[in-house]
Amino acid sequence: MELTILIFREIEYLDKWKGSMIECVVKTLA
């Protein structure tokens, strides 16, 4: 159970990181 929450948190963190990376690229291109 705890392991599932840990994995979910890590995926959520990665999604936020990818989101900020994409945001940076969009700002650079815009």
PQR file of N, CA, C, O and H, with PARSE charges and radii, in Angstrom:
ATOM      1  N   MET A   1       0.847  -1.202   0.000 -0.4000 1.5000
ATOM      2  CA  MET A   1       0.000   0.000   0.000 -0.0000 2.0000
ATOM      3  C   MET A   1       0.887   1.260   0.000  0.5500 1.7000
ATOM      4  O   MET A   1       0.693   2.163  -0.813 -0.5500 1.4000
ATOM      5  N   GLU A   2       1.848   1.304   0.910 -0.4000 1.5000
ATOM      6  CA  GLU A   2       2.729   2.476   0.976 -0.0000 2.0000
ATOM      7  C   GLU A   2       3.546   2.616  -0.304  0.5500 1.7000
ATOM      8  O   GLU A   2       3.793   3.724  -0.779 -0.5500 1.4000
ATOM      9  H   GLU A   2       2.005   0.570   1.571  0.4000 1.0000
ATOM     10  N   LEU A   3       3.960   1.477  -0.856 -0.4000 1.5000
ATOM     11  CA  LEU A   3       4.765   1.493  -2.079 -0.0000 2.0000
ATOM     12  C   LEU A   3       3.976   2.104  -3.228  0.5500 1.7000
ATOM     13  O   LEU A   3       4.528   2.848  -4.039 -0.5500 1.4000
ATOM     14  H   LEU A   3       3.759   0.577  -0.470  0.4000 1.0000
ATOM     15  N   THR A   4       2.676   1.788  -3.297 -0.4000 1.5000
ATOM     16  CA  THR A   4       1.835   2.336  -4.365 -0.0000 2.0000
ATOM     17  C   THR A   4       1.757   3.856  -4.248  0.5500 1.7000
ATOM     18  O   THR A   4       1.835   4.568  -5.249 -0.5500 1.4000
ATOM     19  H   THR A   4       2.229   1.184  -2.638  0.4000 1.0000
ATOM     20  N   ILE A   5       1.601   4.349  -3.014 -0.4000 1.5000
ATOM     21  CA  ILE A   5       1.524   5.805  -2.792 -0.0000 2.0000
ATOM     22  C   ILE A   5       2.851   6.448  -3.193  0.5500 1.7000
ATOM     23  O   ILE A   5       2.873   7.528  -3.784 -0.5500 1.4000
ATOM     24  H   ILE A   5       1.537   3.770  -2.200  0.4000 1.0000
ATOM     25  N   LEU A   6       3.959   5.773  -2.864 -0.4000 1.5000
ATOM     26  CA  LEU A   6       5.283   6.285  -3.194 -0.0000 2.0000
ATOM     27  C   LEU A   6       5.444   6.419  -4.701  0.5500 1.7000
ATOM     28  O   LEU A   6       5.915   7.442  -5.198 -0.5500 1.4000
ATOM     29  H   LEU A   6       3.941   4.896  -2.384  0.4000 1.0000
ATOM     30  N   ILE A   7       5.044   5.364  -5.428 -0.4000 1.5000
ATOM     31  CA  ILE A   7       5.140   5.377  -6.891 -0.0000 2.0000
ATOM     32  C   ILE A   7       4.240   6.475  -7.464  0.5500 1.7000
ATOM     33  O   ILE A   7       4.634   7.193  -8.382 -0.5500 1.4000
ATOM     34  H   ILE A   7       4.662   4.533  -5.024  0.4000 1.0000
ATOM     35  N   PHE A   8       3.037   6.595  -6.918 -0.4000 1.5000
ATOM     36  CA  PHE A   8       2.100   7.606  -7.410 -0.0000 2.0000
ATOM     37  C   PHE A   8       2.674   9.003  -7.224  0.5500 1.7000
ATOM     38  O   PHE A   8       2.568   9.851  -8.110 -0.5500 1.4000
ATOM     39  H   PHE A   8       2.717   6.012  -6.171  0.4000 1.0000
ATOM     40  N   ARG A   9       3.290   9.238  -6.055 -0.4000 1.5000
ATOM     41  CA  ARG A   9       3.893  10.546  -5.788 -0.0000 2.0000
ATOM     42  C   ARG A   9       5.030  10.822  -6.752  0.5500 1.7000
ATOM     43  O   ARG A   9       5.195  11.944  -7.229 -0.5500 1.4000
ATOM     44  H   ARG A   9       3.377   8.549  -5.335  0.4000 1.0000
ATOM     45  N   GLU A  10       5.822   9.783  -7.038 -0.4000 1.5000
ATOM     46  CA  GLU A  10       6.959   9.958  -7.950 -0.0000 2.0000
ATOM     47  C   GLU A  10       6.463  10.288  -9.354  0.5500 1.7000
ATOM     48  O   GLU A  10       7.035  11.143 -10.031 -0.5500 1.4000
ATOM     49  H   GLU A  10       5.689   8.871  -6.650  0.4000 1.0000
ATOM     50  N   ILE A  11       5.396   9.610  -9.795 -0.4000 1.5000
ATOM     51  CA  ILE A  11       4.820   9.876 -11.122 -0.0000 2.0000
ATOM     52  C   ILE A  11       4.287  11.311 -11.162  0.5500 1.7000
ATOM     53  O   ILE A  11       4.476  12.023 -12.148 -0.5500 1.4000
ATOM     54  H   ILE A  11       4.931   8.915  -9.245  0.4000 1.0000
ATOM     55  N   GLU A  12       3.623  11.728 -10.084 -0.4000 1.5000
ATOM     56  CA  GLU A  12       3.079  13.081 -10.015 -0.0000 2.0000
ATOM     57  C   GLU A  12       4.214  14.099 -10.106  0.5500 1.7000
ATOM     58  O   GLU A  12       4.092  15.116 -10.788 -0.5500 1.4000
ATOM     59  H   GLU A  12       3.469  11.150  -9.283  0.4000 1.0000
ATOM     60  N   TYR A  13       5.321  13.815  -9.410 -0.4000 1.5000
ATOM     61  CA  TYR A  13       6.486  14.702  -9.424 -0.0000 2.0000
ATOM     62  C   TYR A  13       7.072  14.795 -10.829  0.5500 1.7000
ATOM     63  O   TYR A  13       7.409  15.881 -11.299 -0.5500 1.4000
ATOM     64  H   TYR A  13       5.419  12.989  -8.855  0.4000 1.0000
ATOM     65  N   LEU A  14       7.189  13.650 -11.494 -0.4000 1.5000
ATOM     66  CA  LEU A  14       7.738  13.622 -12.855 -0.0000 2.0000
ATOM     67  C   LEU A  14       6.842  14.405 -13.812  0.5500 1.7000
ATOM     68  O   LEU A  14       7.333  15.114 -14.690 -0.5500 1.4000
ATOM     69  H   LEU A  14       6.915  12.767 -11.112  0.4000 1.0000
ATOM     70  N   ASP A  15       5.516  14.271 -13.635 -0.4000 1.5000
ATOM     71  CA  ASP A  15       4.584  14.994 -14.502 -0.0000 2.0000
ATOM     72  C   ASP A  15       4.759  16.495 -14.317  0.5500 1.7000
ATOM     73  O   ASP A  15       4.733  17.245 -15.292 -0.5500 1.4000
ATOM     74  H   ASP A  15       5.118  13.695 -12.921  0.4000 1.0000
ATOM     75  N   LYS A  16       4.939  16.940 -13.076 -0.4000 1.5000
ATOM     76  CA  LYS A  16       5.135  18.367 -12.813 -0.0000 2.0000
ATOM     77  C   LYS A  16       6.446  18.833 -13.433  0.5500 1.7000
ATOM     78  O   LYS A  16       6.525  19.926 -13.995 -0.5500 1.4000
ATOM     79  H   LYS A  16       4.960  16.331 -12.284  0.4000 1.0000
ATOM     80  N   TRP A  17       7.493  17.980 -13.324 -0.4000 1.5000
ATOM     81  CA  TRP A  17       8.801  18.322 -13.881 -0.0000 2.0000
ATOM     82  C   TRP A  17       8.710  18.441 -15.402  0.5500 1.7000
ATOM     83  O   TRP A  17       9.240  19.380 -15.996 -0.5500 1.4000
ATOM     84  H   TRP A  17       7.430  17.093 -12.868  0.4000 1.0000
ATOM     85  N   LYS A  18       8.022  17.464 -16.027 -0.4000 1.5000
ATOM     86  CA  LYS A  18       7.845  17.505 -17.483 -0.0000 2.0000
ATOM     87  C   LYS A  18       7.056  18.748 -17.873  0.5500 1.7000
ATOM     88  O   LYS A  18       7.371  19.405 -18.866 -0.5500 1.4000
ATOM     89  H   LYS A  18       7.592  16.701 -15.545  0.4000 1.0000
ATOM     90  N   GLY A  19       6.037  19.067 -17.093 -0.4000 1.5000
ATOM     91  CA  GLY A  19       5.204  20.237 -17.368 -0.0000 2.0000
ATOM     92  C   GLY A  19       6.023  21.515 -17.344  0.5500 1.7000
ATOM     93  O   GLY A  19       5.871  22.364 -18.223 -0.5500 1.4000
ATOM     94  H   GLY A  19       5.781  18.533 -16.287  0.4000 1.0000
ATOM     95  N   SER A  20       6.894  21.664 -16.346 -0.4000 1.5000
ATOM     96  CA  SER A  20       7.708  22.869 -16.254 -0.0000 2.0000
ATOM     97  C   SER A  20       8.737  22.911 -17.381  0.5500 1.7000
ATOM     98  O   SER A  20       9.060  23.984 -17.890 -0.5500 1.4000
ATOM     99  H   SER A  20       7.017  20.974 -15.632  0.4000 1.0000
ATOM    100  N   MET A  21       9.254  21.735 -17.774 -0.4000 1.5000
ATOM    101  CA  MET A  21      10.207  21.679 -18.876 -0.0000 2.0000
ATOM    102  C   MET A  21       9.539  22.127 -20.173  0.5500 1.7000
ATOM    103  O   MET A  21      10.098  22.925 -20.926 -0.5500 1.4000
ATOM    104  H   MET A  21       8.992  20.863 -17.360  0.4000 1.0000
ATOM    105  N   ILE A  22       8.335  21.607 -20.429 -0.4000 1.5000
ATOM    106  CA  ILE A  22       7.587  21.971 -21.638 -0.0000 2.0000
ATOM    107  C   ILE A  22       7.273  23.467 -21.606  0.5500 1.7000
ATOM    108  O   ILE A  22       7.345  24.147 -22.629 -0.5500 1.4000
ATOM    109  H   ILE A  22       7.880  20.959 -19.818  0.4000 1.0000
ATOM    110  N   GLU A  23       6.921  23.975 -20.412 -0.4000 1.5000
ATOM    111  CA  GLU A  23       6.599  25.396 -20.263 -0.0000 2.0000
ATOM    112  C   GLU A  23       7.812  26.249 -20.634  0.5500 1.7000
ATOM    113  O   GLU A  23       7.680  27.262 -21.321 -0.5500 1.4000
ATOM    114  H   GLU A  23       6.862  23.422 -19.580  0.4000 1.0000
ATOM    115  N   CYS A  24       8.996  25.829 -20.175 -0.4000 1.5000
ATOM    116  CA  CYS A  24      10.234  26.555 -20.494 -0.0000 2.0000
ATOM    117  C   CYS A  24      10.479  26.555 -21.998  0.5500 1.7000
ATOM    118  O   CYS A  24      10.853  27.582 -22.564 -0.5500 1.4000
ATOM    119  H   CYS A  24       9.103  25.006 -19.618  0.4000 1.0000
ATOM    120  N   VAL A  25      10.273  25.415 -22.649 -0.4000 1.5000
ATOM    121  CA  VAL A  25      10.497  25.303 -24.095 -0.0000 2.0000
ATOM    122  C   VAL A  25       9.510  26.201 -24.836  0.5500 1.7000
ATOM    123  O   VAL A  25       9.882  26.892 -25.784 -0.5500 1.4000
ATOM    124  H   VAL A  25       9.970  24.580 -22.189  0.4000 1.0000
ATOM    125  N   VAL A  26       8.255  26.186 -24.399 -0.4000 1.5000
ATOM    126  CA  VAL A  26       7.236  27.014 -25.057 -0.0000 2.0000
ATOM    127  C   VAL A  26       7.584  28.491 -24.915  0.5500 1.7000
ATOM    128  O   VAL A  26       7.440  29.257 -25.868 -0.5500 1.4000
ATOM    129  H   VAL A  26       7.954  25.624 -23.629  0.4000 1.0000
ATOM    130  N   LYS A  27       8.042  28.895 -23.726 -0.4000 1.5000
ATOM    131  CA  LYS A  27       8.409  30.302 -23.505 -0.0000 2.0000
ATOM    132  C   LYS A  27       9.595  30.676 -24.383  0.5500 1.7000
ATOM    133  O   LYS A  27       9.663  31.791 -24.899 -0.5500 1.4000
ATOM    134  H   LYS A  27       8.159  28.273 -22.953  0.4000 1.0000
ATOM    135  N   THR A  28      10.530  29.742 -24.553 -0.4000 1.5000
ATOM    136  CA  THR A  28      11.708  30.020 -25.379 -0.0000 2.0000
ATOM    137  C   THR A  28      11.308  30.164 -26.849  0.5500 1.7000
ATOM    138  O   THR A  28      11.831  31.029 -27.552 -0.5500 1.4000
ATOM    139  H   THR A  28      10.474  28.836 -24.134  0.4000 1.0000
ATOM    140  N   LEU A  29      10.389  29.327 -27.312 -0.4000 1.5000
ATOM    141  CA  LEU A  29       9.963  29.364 -28.711 -0.0000 2.0000
ATOM    142  C   LEU A  29       9.050  30.555 -28.977  0.5500 1.7000
ATOM    143  O   LEU A  29       9.083  31.135 -30.062 -0.5500 1.4000
ATOM    144  H   LEU A  29       9.964  28.625 -26.741  0.4000 1.0000
ATOM    145  N   ALA A  30       8.240  30.917 -27.997 -0.4000 1.5000
ATOM    146  CA  ALA A  30       7.266  31.998 -28.193 -0.0000 2.0000
ATOM    147  C   ALA A  30       7.946  33.350 -28.377  0.5500 1.7000
ATOM    148  O   ALA A  30       7.268  34.362 -28.553 -0.5500 1.4000
ATOM    149  H   ALA A  30       8.213  30.446 -27.116  0.4000 1.0000
TER
END
